[in-house]
C-alpha cells in the first residue's frame, strides 16, 4: 500500500506545484513575462550572434507565447492532479485496476515533460539560443523540472502488485 500512497502523494504534490507555478505567473505576470520577452527577443545573446534573425520582437507574440506557457502549465498541472484523484479512487482495487487508472497521470506527466523539454530546452535554449544569455537563461530550472517530473513518471510506471488479503478480513489491504 505504501507504494500506491507514495505514487498518489507525489502526483498530488506535483499537481499542486504546477498549479502554484501557473497561479504565480498569472498573479505576478510581469516577472516571468520579462524572461519570455528577452529570450524571444534574443537581446542578451552573444554580440554578433548570426542566429539573431530568429528573434521575435513583437510584444503581441511575447504575450501569446507566455499565455501558451501558462496554459500549458495549468492544464498539465490539472491533469496531474486529476491523475492523483483517479489513483486515490482505486487505491484498494486490484493491480490491474490500479495500473489501468494510471493512464491520465501518465498522459499529463508526458504533456508536462514536453513543456520543459520542448518549450524551454528545445525552443528557448536552442532555437532562441537562451544558453548564450548570462541573465535570461532558464536551462537549469527547466532541466530540474524535467528531471523531477520524469522521475515521478518512472516511479508511477513501476507495476503495482495485488494487495495482500488480510486474514479474517477478505478485503485487500484492509489492515
PyMOL commands that set and color helices and strands:
alter all, ss='L'
color gray80, all
select helices_A, chain A and resi 2-27+29-41+52-54+59-89+95-100+103-127+130-132+139-156
alter helices_A, ss='H'
color red, helices_A
deselect
rebuild
show_as cartoon
